[in-house]
Structure formats: C-alpha cells, structure tokens
Amino acid sequence: MSHNVSLSEYLKNNYSRATAKAYEREILIYLGNMNEAEKAMYKDIVSYFGRLRMRYTNSKTIHRIVFSIKAYYEYLISSGKRKDNPAKSIKLRDKLSNDIQLQDLFTAEELESLLNKLERYNNLDYRNKVLMSLLIYQALQPKELESLTIKDINLHQGTIYIKSTPTTNRRELSLKPTQIMLFYQYIFKFRSILIKNKSIENLIVSQRGEAMNAQDISSHVKRIYGNRFPGRKVSSQTIRQSVITNLLKAGNDLRVVQTFAGHKHPSTTEKYKQNKVEELKAGINKYHPLQ
C-alpha cells in the first residue's frame, strides 16, 4: 500500500462505509486523548482502555473502540510509520453474541409469499419483484444490489454476476427459471419506461427513474414489507439471514453456502449453524423472559 494513503482512505478501502466512519470517529477521539499515540506501547493503550471502562458500560461501545484502535495501528504499519501493532493482543472479557437469532427468521415459503404483493403501478410491480427475487433467491445485500448493472445479468446463461464489497467476495450465481422471464420483461420493457436518463446502467431504479442506492433499497424493503409477519421484522438483512440459514438447514455443505453468500471467512457462515437447543433457548428467552 502507498505510504501516501490517508487514514480516511485506508479505512474506506478496508471496511464498509459505516464501519470506516465509526472507526475514524473513535480514532480521532483516541488521538485527541492519547499523547504521542503514534508511539504508544501496549501498557499505554491498556491504561487508556482502563479509563474508558470508567465512562462506558456498554460492551458494544468498548469493542468498537478496541477494533478502531487496532485498525489505526494497522494503518500505521501499512504506511510505514510503525512495524508493530501494540493493540493486537488486547482482548476483552465481555462476550458479544454473534449468533443469528433463528426464531426471528423466515421459511422459504414465507419469503416467496413476499413476491405476491401487488403494486399500484405495473412498472414498479416488475421492479419490486426483480428486487425482492434477488434478495429471496440470491440473498444479495443492498450494497450489492446498488452496484448491479444490466450488463451483470446474462439471460442466455441464466446467471448474475455480483461484484465484491468490503464485506463480501465477488461471485456468479444462477438465476431461478422464473426469474429469467421476469428479468427479461423488466429490463427490456418496464425499466426503459422508468428511467429518465438512458445512460443509467443500474439494474434497480427508483420511481423517479434514478439509480437506487443501498439505503434506498433497505428503506424500501422495510417500508413495503416490514410488517408482513407480526412479531418479526422483514428487512433486507433478515431476508438474507433467512436464505443462508435455510440452505444450511437443508444440508448444503458449509463451503458451498459460504461461496453462495460471498462470505470472506467460513466463520461468518458458521454463525448461522446454531443447534436446536440454542434455537429453542433463544425462543424461550424472547417470548417467556424471566422476570
């Protein structure tokens, strides 16, 4: 990596937009409170965390700060300003649960029922069915949907190419037979009616004819489908989690599901493999909490 890359650029290149923003904020606070942070040693950083414990009780906040500071020293290493990361071996006793709460997810049948929602405008009906089918059948993230272009769709081969993101690998996935005709109708008829600027290549466009970004897509799913199942929230995240969980429950190999989901590490996919005892316990805790 070039030694001229700024901290902000380094974070944006190595983390998602939201994570990079949060890390940069915590790093700037750290730099403002730690004298000669660039030369700090292990004991200095431990002392800093000791002071934080007096201010924060939320484990998530502390963990975020720890990861932020680790990222700062990784940046210094990459820019040639340090040869070691003094925060690398720091581990917190507080445990954060990364388990996926299976009782809040949806079966394949429930997910497919979301495709049956009728829209007032026929053009948007096709757009929404394309969008939702990519969430339900390919488990795409909003950021991946945002970057999709019509060139990424190969209707002859029945495949779709998904670009990499800071959290997922690039991959090529098969389309369902029902998607091929749906995509054909949308791309060659209804999408061309929606778009105002013919130079736009994004697959998913808004009612105004503009490219939809990840935030637009997430908000759309929550607004239109969020309360479809009482007690469970429909979102792009819970749909993706449901698809991955259902694939593992069906007995698919972990590595195959990892590739399908674009997970960079097997451990990410393994989070979806809670056993039945854990699932039952989570359900009891949710619906019958001890007073």
N, C-alpha and C positions, 0 to 999 in steps of 0.2 A: 504494500500500500504506500502511496505517496506520502512523504513527510509533510506536504503542504495541505493535507486534508484537515479541515477544521473539526472541532469536536461535534458540532451540529451535523456536519456532513457524514462523519463517521457513524454517528448514531442512526441517522436516516438510512444509511447503506446496510446496516446490520440488524435493524429492528423494525417492527411495524411502525407506522406513523404515530399511533397513540403511545406506544411504549417509548419510542425515541423522545417524544415530547415530555413524557413524565420523567424519564431518566435525566434529561437535560435540566429540567427544573430542580430535581433533587441534587444534581451535581453542582449547580450554581449555588445552591444553599450551602452545600458542603464546602465549596471553595471560599465562601464568604465567612465561614466559621472555623476553618482549619488553617492555621498559619503554615505556610510553605507546604501546602497539600501535595505538591508535585514530588516532594522529597520525603513524605510521611512514611513511617515504618509501621509494622504490624501493631505494636503496642499503642501507637498514636491513634490508629483507627479504632482499635478496641475501646480505647478511652472515649473516643467520640461517640461510639455506639452506647457506651455506658451512660453518657449524658442524655442521649436520645430516649433511653428507657425511662428516664425521669419525666419526659414530656409526652411520650406516646405509649398507649396500652394496646393499640390495635396491631395485631401480628402482621396483617397485610401491609400496613404502612411501613413497619420496620423492615420487612422482607424487601419491599420495593426500594427502600433506601440502600439496603445492602447490595442488591443487584445493580443499582445505579452506580454506586461507588466502585464496584468490581468492574463495571463497564468503563468507567473513567480511566482506571489504571490499564485496562486492555488497550484503550485508545493511546495512552502514553507509550505503551510498548510498541504499538503499530507505527507510531510517529517517531520512534527512535529516541524518545526522551527518558525512557526507563527500560531496564532489562528484566524487571520482575513485577509481579502484581502482589503487593503486600496484603491485599484483602482477599486473595484467592482462597485461603484455607479457613476463612471465617464462616462458621455455620451457626445458625440459630437453633435453639432448642424448640422453639414454638413450631408446631407442625401445621402446615396448611393442607387441607384436604383438596386433592385434585381429582377425586373420584367424580365421575359423571353420575348424576342422580337419575338412575334408570326409571324410577317410578314417575318421573315428570315427562318422559318421552312418549313417542307415538309409534304405533304399529305401521307396517307398510300400507295396510288398508286405510287407516286413518289419514295417512299422508296423501294417498291418492284421492281421497274424498275432497281434498282442498282444490283439486283441479276441476271440480264440478261447479264451482261458484260462477254464477252468471254475472256479466258486466253490463252496464247500461249502454256502453259504446262498443260496437263489434270490433273495432280496430284495437282497442285496449284489451278486449277479451282475449284476442290472439297473443298480444304482447304478454299479458299476465300469465297465460298458460305456458308460454315458452319459458318465462322467468321461473315460474313455480316448478315446471318439469325439470329444470336444471338444478334446482335445489333438492327436489324429491328423488330424482333418479341418479344424478351425478354428485350430489352433496357438495355443490360448489359454495364457496364463501362469497359474500358481497363484493370483496375486492377483486376476486377472480371474475365475477360477473361483469364488474365495471370495465375490465380490460378486454373482454371478449369482443372480437370484431366478426363481421360476416365472413372474412377470409379464414377464420378459425373453424368454421363449420364445413365439413366435407359431406355433403348429402349423398354423393355417389358411393362413398365407402361407409357411410353411416357412422362417422366419427367426429369428435370435437377435440380441439387442441386447447389445453389450459396452460397459460403462461405461469411462470413461477412468481411467488410473492415472498416477502421476508420470512413468512412462516410456513410456506408450502412449496413443494417441488413442482416443476412443470410435468405434464403428463398428457397422454392421449387416451380418451375414453370412448367407448361405444355408445351410440345413441340407441334408445329403445325404438322398435319399429314404429310405434305410434308417434314418436317424436319427429320422425323424418317427414311425414306429410304435414304435420303441424308447423315445423320449421320452414318447409317449402312455401306454404301459404303465407306465413308471416313475412319471410324475407322478400318474396317476390311480389307481394300484393299489399298487405296491411302496413308493413314497416315503411314502404315508399310513400304511403299516404300520410303517415305520421310525421316523417322528417321534413323539416323546412330547408335545411342546408344539405344538399345532395353529397357534399364532401364528407359528411359524418359517416364513419365506418363502424361505429359501435353497434353491437347487436341489440342491446337493450336501450330503448329510447323512451323519453317521457311523453306525456300527452301534448306537451308544447313542442315536441319534435327535437328535443335536445338529448344528449347522452346522459344517462342516469349514472350518478356516482354511487359508491358503496353506501354512503349514508342515506341517499335517496332510496336505495333498494331495501335497506334494513327498515327504514321508516315505513315504506310501502307495505312490507310484509306484516309488520306489527299492526298497522292501521286497518288493513283489509281483512287479515286472517287471525289476528292476535287472540281474540276471544272465542274462537270457534269451539274450543273444548273447555268447558267450565273447570276451573281449578288448575289448568295447565296453560301456560302461555306459548302461543305459536310465534316463533321468531326464526330468522334465518339460521341462528345458532342452534336452537333446539331441533330444527329440521335436520341439519347436518349431523348433529349428535345422534339423532334417531336412526338415520340411514346407516351410519357406521356401526352403531350398536346392533341393529337388525342383521347386518351382514355377518357380524361375529357370532351372534346367537344362532344363525343358520349354519354355522360350522365352517365358514370360509377361513382359510389359512390367514394367520396374522399378517404375514408379509404381503399377501395379495391385497388385503384390506388397507395396509399401510400405503402401498403403491396407489391404490384407487383413491384414497383420501389425500394423497400428496404429503403425508406426514414426513418430516425430515428424520425423525427418530422413532424406532419401534416402541419406545417407552410411551410416546404420545398415544399410539394406538392401544397400548395395553391398558390405559386408563378406562377404556370402555368395557373391559372384561371383568366387571365386578361379579362375584359369585352370587348365588341365590340367597344365601344367608345375609350378605351385605345389603342386597336389594330389599329384602324383607325388613331388615332392621331400619333402613332409611325410610321406608314407607311407614313403619310404626312410629318413628320419631316425628315424621311430618304430620300425620293425621291423629296421633294419640300421644302428644307430648306430655311428659311427666310434669306435674305442677309442683 
